[in-house]
Amino acid sequence: MTKSTSSAVPDLKRQVLPSSVSQIGTITKYELINYFRSRRFFVLLIIGLIISALLTALVGYYRPSSFLSSPLDFYSSWWAGSITFVIILSGIFYGGDAISGEFQNKTGYFLVANPLRRSSIYIGKWLGALIASIIMLGVFAAITIGNGIYYFGLNVPYQLWDSLLFALLYLIAVLGFTFFFSSLFKSTSMSILVTAILFLFAFTLIQTLVEGLVKIEPWFLITYGAQIITNVLIDPYPTTTTQGFGPNAFTSYAASIPEGIAILLAYFAVTAVLGLLLFERKEFT
Amino acid sequence: MHKESGQVGVPPSEDGLSAPSIEAESLSKHYGSFTALSKLNLKIEGSKCVGFLGPNGAGKTTTLKIFTDMIRASEGRALINGIDVHLNKKKALGTVGALIESPEIYPALTPREALSMVAEIRGLPRAEARKKIEETVAEVKMNEWLDKKVGKFSKGMKQRINIASALLSDPEVILLDEPTTGLDPRGQAEVRDIVKDLKKKNRLVFMSSHLLNEVQEICDEVAMIDHGKLIVYDRLSNVTKRFSTDGENVVEIELSRDIDEQSLKRNIASLANVNSAERIDSRKIRVHFSGSIQNQESLLSDLVAMKIGMISFRPSASALEETYLSLIKDTL
């Protein structure tokens, strides 16, 4: 039997396929449309608004000195106290089932049989989740800064901008991580549950145990690296300190800014590559 | 022995080298100790519809999934127009429209948006995409639902949109995995008409199905698979002839007026090469005859000349069923 080759096939019906970058843009665009039309975006937005509204009302009514003693204290208490929670929620909401849902809900069958690389789907969906999360982050930041301006005028400390950048980096790392877990499972509830447990309880618990019992710096934990979001708003910047002596000594570890950035970048790089590889290899059985 | 495992499918292309083609080269798929597909060799070329038949778990969907890179072959290669699907998926699927199982569409999107996404992925210019979306959605009779959210659709409605998606870019090769699943009888008939139109447009359609009458009606060739092995691949008429009793052919004839037993025996059963004729009902008869396609042609001419009110003449679906049952012994 003679074998057909691509050159032997007429080109009259062939349209030029877009580049992978362009296809990533397409996936991102429709992922965002899907988010904005679905309830989850608004549920998350409402959660963010409720947190903001509660803080606005409580600070306005009780005027706690921990918030209002200085602009830096205000942003440290308001922004740093809540933003990691908002980021984790975004990660769970947008990343938790982003890939596993393609298998369980069979939406992947609609996309994957088209002429595009799986990596384009993965990256496109990741970018969609990032943009939707940044909108959340932006809304929360705007309300925070609005309140800050109300109490302290336009005197916004430069550390807040650093903290915002670190929060963005943390968001990138969290979404990398949640997408990885989403690639690991074919069940949406499993991937969401595992991600939620890890970020809301497990990492914090491991960090406490590692610091208190094993007495080593938890440099391998993403939540430890994320401390730079809070630490940068503390003046002076906290350092690792040991209290007490001998077996009763307790060391409080503080990630430095380069260390924190390195941890977050490493988490993103490793989980993004692993997640992508898993998705590339996973079969639509 | 009917089984021809590992044999390359035979019918040659009538369109020469320029024809669209799909080819399975020693394709195997194992899940642990279970073999879903075993050294499948099949080459299909030209504009035609090939029915892909087999019992549940025979390897039909597995084959189609390998051809769309939804799963990887354990061994062998899947080629579309000579391009290895796994090594160069984007290029290989550039000319392919596929509907595998019953995909779900993001429920918050409308058909227009979901199809626009596909059009953008496939690089259709915006104006052309808009036109093609409206055309294909009209073809699957979903134009009234174009701007409604897919989440509210029934299974059959979603399947129609999935079919529209597979046809959107006017692909050369169309891979369909039980396309009429979930469709009502009218929907099934419409899909059959769509596939018939595709054949006229010089397209290669490779379609798995459980519905033998569907395959009988629209396909030119048939490939049968069982336990992951190709049993037969040939023209439909050859398959039914090769495996029917004594090489006998069967046609079903529909009449516009009643025919009685006596005139059936006297006029039709006595025609040359006719072995027997039976009444299915008062206006439908089944004729068993021997010989080649030429004999079929002369039988048709004779029947027309008799002026018995013949309004349809087609190979019997039961002939394919008979073949299928003789080749495939188990249901799993």
Interface residues (C-beta under 8 A of the other chain):
Chain A: M1 T2 K3 S4 T5 S6 A8 V9 P10 K13 R14 Q15 V16 L17 P18 S20 Q23 T26 I27 K29 Y30 I33 N34 R37 S38 N105 K106 T107 G108 Y109 F110 L111 V112 A113 N114 P115 L116 R117 R281 E283 F284 T285
Chain B: V8 L17 S18 A19 P20 S21 E23 Y31 K43 E45 K65 T68 D69 M70 I71 R72 L79 N81 G82 I83 K89 K90 K91 A92 L93 G94 T95 V96 A98 L99 I100 E101 S102 P103 E104 I105 Y106 P107 A108 L109 E113 A114 M117 V118 E120 I121 R122 G123 L124 K149 N162 S165 S169 D170 P171 E172 L175
